[in-house]
Amino acid sequence: MLGALLLLTAARLPATTVIPPDFDQLVNDSDYIVRAVVKSVDSEYQTTTSGGKKIVTKVALDVREIIAGPPPANLVLEILGGRVGNERMVVEGAPTFKVGDEDILFVRGNGHTIVPLVAMMHGRYPIMREAATGRRYVARENKVPLTDTAEISQPISNVHVAAPKAPAKAASRAMTPEDFIQRIKSAVNPRYVRTKS
């Protein structure tokens, strides 16, 4: 599919239609689930099977907690797209990471898929902090506070647009990382969680 991709100064792959998973699918379609902090983000060229080139971004993670499944000792996500020099490749709907980001990640197919997260942007849950109180809470990829796991099956809008600051009331009702992690652990079905990528 991507073998014949020619990289231009600003190559943009067409938007990908992603069907949001429900919470049980999100959990049990994962190879592993971790809470991690981004250590580094580096983009590089890679040769495609047809001899062309593509840009891949490698996101090195400091795993703070293994929630489910066996992640590799040194976890580096490989995501199609990124910037090398003046050349940029964008995959619509793919999450972007920066050093210091802390997320709960539902990883699937790392090194074998365009975006190694379950249902692309639906597999990333940033951990945010309320400015006024310092309370930590979980948001969806577009930074909208997550108040219930039922919201996971809803589409995510404006993924690449910085969301306005969450209203204090919404952030105060959002799930804490500990609550979300406990819900994940309760939803894990050992028969279905993958054991390898």
Stockholm file with secondary structure:
# STOCKHOLM 1.0

chainA/1-197         MLGALLLLTAARLPATTVIPPDFDQLVNDSDYIVRAVVKSVDSEYQTTTSGGKKIVTKVALDVREIIAGPPPANLVLEILGGRVGNERMVVEGAPTFKVGDEDILFVRGNGHTIVPLVAMMHGRYPIMREAATGRRYVARENKVPLTDTAEISQPISNVHVAAPKAPAKAASRAMTPEDFIQRIKSAVNPRYVRTKS
#=GR chainA/1-197 SS CCTTCCCCTEEEECCCCCCCCCHHHHHHTCSEEEEEEEEEEEEEEEECTTSCEEEEEEEEEEEEEEEESCCCSSCEEEEECEEETTEEEEETTCCCCCTTCEEEEEECSTTTSSSCBTTGGGGEEEEEECTTTCCEEEBCTTSCBCCCGGGGGSCCCCTTSCCCCCCHHHHHHSCCHHHHHHHHHHHCCTTTSCSCC
#=GC SS_cons         CCTTCCCCTEEEECCCCCCCCCHHHHHHTCSEEEEEEEEEEEEEEEECTTSCEEEEEEEEEEEEEEEESCCCSSCEEEEECEEETTEEEEETTCCCCCTTCEEEEEECSTTTSSSCBTTGGGGEEEEEECTTTCCEEEBCTTSCBCCCGGGGGSCCCCTTSCCCCCCHHHHHHSCCHHHHHHHHHHHCCTTTSCSCC
//
